[in-house]
């Protein structure tokens, strides 16, 4: 979704950053015109990390189209529902292409150009990469209720059933430090990790290092849960989306 609550000041900054970025990109592709849909050329660049004659001109067209739409409606809150999905996808596409371009060694961009594009990318991300308040509240409630209901089973599994001996304070501290460091590193590199997966693995590591051994039945159950979580969650969310899309 688009961040429809974006303040007017950020919209003005978006427009200014868009104009500056458009000039930078257009200057790189000034000797070539794009006919037809510009998205395939940008998508190919993202997929293969290879600059072609169509990359900059196609990117320039998308930047202009996004800017024209924002200028036309004056606010993300005023975007018609039927245009939101396409505009959001275009913003994601441009943002990712710019990220790769700025990291590329053969982009032909100066430091000033990179700074300009980085500001524009920040504006794009502010419009698309956000979490609505209702989602934060719903997730917090779900996590709280889940912990209230299943806390005892979680504590027993983590503390007593991963290893063959009870978890000691030293092992718990080492597992927590490992989990914190791993999650911080993953956050820095933008990698999706699960806190419980990292912590469970850390505890298993301390049990192995301590020589107390592992309860393989628990390890197998945890591993099976990891493997099944992604496809099952995808299936359930797909079914729910299909149902709600036809109901509303």
N, C-alpha and C positions, 0 to 999 in steps of 0.2 A: 504494500500500500504506500501511497504518498503521505508525507507528513503534512496533513492539512492544517495542523496547528502552528505551522511555521510563522513566526512574527513578520510583520511588514518590513522591518529593518533587514531581516535575512533575505527577503524576497528582493529588496533593492540591491543587496550585496550579490545575490545570485545573478541578477541581470548584469551588473557591472563585471563580475568575474566571467560571465558567459561571453560578453563582448570582447574582453581581453583575450580569452582563450580562443575564441573564434578567429581572431586576427592572426594569432600564432599558428594555428593549424592551417588556415587558408594560405598563409605565406609559404608553407611547405608544399602545398599542392596546387599552387597558382597556375602551373603550366599544364594542368590536366583537368578535364571536366568529367563529372560522373553522370551517366545516363541510367535511369532505372533506380532500383532499390539499393541504397548504400549499405544496408545492414549485412549482406553476405560478405562483403570485403572486410568489414570490421570484425565480423565473427571469425573469419578465416585467420585474421591476424592474431586474435586472442587464442585460437586453437593451435596455430602452428608457430607463433612468435616470429613471423617472417614479414618484413616490410615489403610491400609491392608498390607499384605506381598508383594503385587505387586506394591505398590505406589512408593517407592524409586527406585527399579530396572527399572520400566517403565519410571520414570522421568529421570533416568540416560541415558536410551537409546535415549530419545528425545533430551536431552542436547548434546549428542555425535553427533546425526544426524545433528542438527543445526550447530554445530561447524564444522563438516566435510564439509557441504555445503559452509559455509563462507570461509573456508580454500581453498576449491576446486576452487571457483570463484575469491577469493581474494578481492572482493568488492561487496557491495550490488547492485551497478550500473550494474554489469556484470551478474546478475542473469537472466536467460532466463524467458521470460514473463509467460511461462506455469508452472514454478516452484514457482513463487512469491506468489501465493495465498496459496499453501500448507505450504510453509516456514513461511509466516506471521501467519497463523493459529497456527502452532506449537509454534511459539514464544509467541503468546498470551496465549496459553494453559500453557506453562511452566511458564510464568510470573505470571499468576494468581495462579497456584499451589504453586509457591514459596512464594507468598504473604501470602497465607493461612498457609503454613507450618511455616513461620517465626512467625506468630501470635499464632500458636497452642502451648498449654502448654505441650503436650506429643510428641513433635517432636524429642526429644533426641539430639538436636543441642546445641553446646556450643556457647558462645558469639562470638568467632572467626568465627565459621561456619556461624552464622547468618550474620555477617559482610561480609563474602565472598559471600554468596548467594545474599545479598542485592546489592552488587556491580554488580553482574551478572544481576540481575533483572533490574538495572538501564541501563545497556547496551542493554538489550532486549527492554526496553521501548523507549530508544533513537532511536532504529531501526524501531519501529512500531507506537508509540504514538507521532506523529508529524503532523503538518498542513502544506501542501505545500504552497509556496508563492502565487501561482495562486489562491488558494482557499481563502486565506486571502484577496487578492485584489478583487476577485469577490464578496465576502460577504460584504466588506466595500462599494463597489459601490452599491450593492443591497440595503443595509441599508440606505445609503445616498440618493439614488433616492426615496426610499419608504418614508423617512422622508420629503423630499422636496415636494412630492406630497400630502401626507396625514397629514402633521403636524397640520393643523388647526382642522381637525376632531379629531385627537388624543388629542389636548389641550382641546377642548370643552368637549369631553367625560370624560376625567380624571378630569378636573377642575369643570365641571358644572353638569354632568349627572349621576355621581355615587351617590352623596348625593343630598338632597333636597335643600341645600344651597350652595353658592359658596365656594370653597376651600379657607381657610384662610392661611396666611403665617405659622402660628403655626402648623396647620394640615399638610401642605405640608412638613414642616421640620420634623415632627414626622414620617410621611410616608416614607420620604427619609432615615432617620436614621434606621427605621425598615427594609427597603429594603436592605440597605447596610449591616446591621448586619446579616440578613437572608442569603444573597448571600455569604458573607464571610464564614459563618458557613457551608453552603452547599458546597462551594469550598473546605473547609478543610476536609470534609467527603466524597468528591467525588460524591456529589448528583447533578443530573441534575435539574436545576430550571430555570424558565423564569423570566427575569427582569420585564417585563410588568405585568406578573401575580402577582408577589410579590408586586410590587408597587400599583397595583389596589386594591389588598387585604388590603394593609396598609391604603390606603385612605378610603376604606369602613369601616375599623376599627375606624379611627378617626371620621368619620361621626356618627357612632354608639355611640362612647364614648361621643361625643358632644351633642347627643340627637336630632340632626337635621333630622335623618331618612335617609333611602336609597330609591333610585328609583329602584324598583325591576325589572322593564322592562329592564333597563340597566344591572343589575346584572345577569338576566337570559340570556341576549344576550352574555355577557362576559363568563358566565359559559358554555353556549352551544358552544362557540368558543373554549374553552379549551378542551371540550369533543371531538369535531370533528377534532381538529387539528391533533392529532396523527394518527387516522385511515386514514384520507384523505391524509395526507402527505405520509404515507406508501403506499397507493394505487397509488398515482401519481408517486412516485419515482420508484415503482415496474414496472409500465407501461413504464416509460422512459427507465429504465434499459433493459427491454425486447426488446423494439424497437431498442435502440442503439446497443445492443448485436448482433442483427440480421443484422443491417445495416453496422456495422464496424467489 
